[in-house]
Amino acid sequence: MTQVTQPTKAQLIRQLMGHRVSKLQHDYLDSSSPFNSEAVAMLARLRRCKADEPGADPSVWAVTLADIPDELRWDAVASPAEKAIHAGFVLYAVHQQSQRVGVHRPGSPLGSAVRELAQARSRDGKPDQSVIQRLHQVALANDESGRLYYLRGLINLLRSEERPIPLDYARLTEELWRLGDPYQDSIRVVAQWGRDLHNRSGSTKTGEGE
């Protein structure tokens, strides 16, 4: 008998976020899609949301809270996974604003995106240190609200480039979950950001685990 391996929480978050963001992005970019106007309106509503207030706006529940697997939910309050999924959608909506190319790209981690941005804004061949400092602020934030505040500002910079620098929002959402769940290793996340930031080879291999 073949034993069925149950997906980990990390895998569930990546799968759910990857599927939903990809669909939302497709519908937003495809003007011929019957869901185009709905996607445009949803992104506008998401941008008005606070990234650290999951569930506060009923108009986005269908995207941020619907059909969350039981393993990712808590009964009385928003779980770390639900908070991360909500934040991931809000940040994606900010990033995608007014863009005609998709900003969600699997395999584009935060550290690598910041490296690309710093190089794009380099002077005399040296990466823009103010951009790198912004990632440091995200990594060193003392609480979730501060982290999301700095992250939203950084994503606005990624969006402001002539050709926006993309992010893997499934991966970023998993990382936000790890940072917000006391049972996960938050140091693992920020260390990976540092590796990706300073990894000149461009390789971003990392294991998902639990």
PyMOL commands that set and color helices and strands:
alter all, ss='L'
color gray80, all
select helices_A, chain A and resi 9-29+36-48+58-64+70-72+80-96+110-120+129-140+144-160+169-180+186-198
alter helices_A, ss='H'
color red, helices_A
deselect
rebuild
show_as cartoon
